[in-house]
């Protein structure tokens, strides 16, 4: 990453300080998904041709398979998941891979990948909360007459049905699910409009193409 400015190798200490691949490797599927959509936007804008788009998409899917089968070697020297995938793609398919970075920065990739990751994880979280509610409901149904002491300010109060106590938590979890739904709507927007349209090169890939492919509904307004 730094060889364009420095003539000696980066020290291991600096590499360890600056790298994020040790944890952002989890974004690989979303970085690849976003890059395939980016290639489609570049092709639509006439920046790459259809053959190059197909080569990029095929190469990215092969890299995804390599990661999932444990064949891919992540390199700390490349700092993050974005550069690891981009370098591997360029080594795999040549110059077409380097064109993928046109009109896109790593900041763009971070903004997009994080949204795609959080969107997927919010769905997983929603489903797990539902499983928790179902487990509590089953427990309540199986113990309809069990009685436990109620508490107020850590002091025992009047007796309450254990089932009713569990049902209260089901309602609390339902409110949590409402918050997750709200987060999903806030997450599920396309963040690349300004970044793509304000590059000094004047190249303007259409972000709505990528947004459509990624199922990111509106484009995030930013002035």
N, C-alpha and C positions, 0 to 999 in steps of 0.2 A: 504493500500500500504506500510505503514511504520512499521507494527507490527512486522516484522521479526527483526527489529533493536531496536525498542523502546518498553518499557513496559507500558507506559501510552498512553491514547488516544491522537490523534493529535488535537491540538487546532483548534477552528473554524477559527481563523485568518489565520493560516497556510493553512487550507483547502481552504479557499476562495482565498488565494494568488496563490495556486498551481493548482486549478481546471481549466478545460477548457470545461467541459460538458455543461456549460451554453450557449456555442455557437457552439462547435463542434458536438453537437447532430445532426446537419444537415448532417453529414457524415454517418449517420446510414445505409442508403441503400447501400452505397459504401463499408462500412466496412463489411457488411454482404455479399455482392457480392464477395469481395476479399477473405473473409474467406471461402466461399464455394469453390472457386477456389483453395485456399490453401489446403483444405481438399482433393481435387482431386489430387493435386501434392503429398501430403503425402501418399495417397493410392497407387499412381503409383510407388512411391519410396519404398513401402513395410513397411512404418513406422506405418501406421494404416491399418486395413483390410476394406473390402468393407462394412461390416455391420456398422462399426464405421463411415465410410464416410457418409453413408445414414442417420445415427442418427444425425450427426453433421449438415448436410444440412437441414434435417427436423426441427431440433431444431432452427436453425438460421432463417428459413422462418417463424416459429411460432413467434419468437421474433420480426421480422419485422412487422408481422400483429399486434402484441400487441402494438408496437410503433405507428403504423398508426391509430389504433383505440383508442389511449389514455390510454390503460390499463397498459403500461409499466411505472415503476417508476424509473427515473434516480436518481442515488445516487452520491451526491457531494463527498462523502468519497472515491469513486472509481476514482475520478479525471477526466476521459475522456470517450469518447464514446467507445474506444477500450476495456477498462477494464469493463465498464458497460455491454457490450454485452458478453464478455468472461465469466464474473462471472455469468450472467444470464444463459448462455448456460451450464456451468458446473453444476449449481443448477438444471437445467432442465433435463439433460441427464447423469450426473455423470462423471466418469473418462474420457470417450471419449472426452468430451468437453475440458478438460485440455490438452489433446494431441494436440489440434489445435495450440497451441503456440509453438510447436516443430519447431526449425530452423527458428523462426520468432520473431522479436522484435517489440516493439511499434514504433520504428523508421521506420521499414519496412512498418507498417500499415499506418503511417502518409504519407510516400512517395507515397504509392499506392492509398490510399483513396483520397488524395488531387488531384492526377492526374485524377482519375475517376470523382470526383466532378467537376473539372475545365473543363473536356471534355464535360460533360453533360451541364454545364452552358454556355459553348461557343456555343453549338448548339442552346440553347434557345436564347442567345444574337443575333446570326446570324439571326434567324427567326424573331426576333423583329425588327432588323434593316431593314429587308426586308419589314415588315409591314409598317414601317415608310416611306420607299421609295414609296411604293404603295399609301400611303396616300398623300404624296407630289405630286405624279404624277396625282392622281385624282383631287387634287386642281388646278394643272396647267392646266389640260384639261378643267376644268370647268370655268376657267378665262383666255381664250387665248388672250384677247385684253387688259387686265388691264395693266396700266402703273404705275410704281413707280419710284421715283428718285434713281439713282445710287449714291453710296458714294465712296469717295476716301479720306483716312486719316480723316475720320469723317466729311468731307465736302461734300455737295451735288455736284454730277456731272451730267452727261447727263442722260436723262430718259431711263429706260430699261423696257422690258416686265416683268411683275410679274411672268409669267410662266417660262420664261428663268431663272430668279433668283432662282426659286424653283428647276429647273432641275440641276442647279449648285450644289445644296445641295444633290441631288440624286447621283451625281457623287462622291461627297466627301464621302458619306455614302458607296458607292461601294468600295472605297479604304479602308474604315474601315473594310468591309467584307473580303477583301483580307488579311488584317492583322489578322482577326479572323481565317481565313482558315490556315494561317501560324502558328498561335498559336496552333490550333488543331493538326497539324502534329507534332509539338514539344512536345505537351502534351501526345500524344497517343503512348507512348513507355512503355515497361515493366521495372520498376526501380529496380527489386529485385535480379538481377543476382549475384552481388558481395556479397550482404548481405546473401543470401541463401547459397552460395557456400563457404563462408569463416568462417562459424561457427565452433567453436572449437570442437564440438561434432563429426565433420566429416560427419554428415548427409547431403545429397545433394538432396533435392527434385528438380525436374526439373522445372525451372521457365517458360519454354516455354509452359508447360501444362496450368499453370495459365494464361499466356499471351494469349493463344489461346481462353480460355473460356471467358476472359475479353475483347477480341477483341483489345488488345494492340499489335500493329503490330510488330515492332522489339524489341529486348531486348536492354536496354540502355547499351552501351559499357562504361567501366570505367577502362580501363587499363588491 
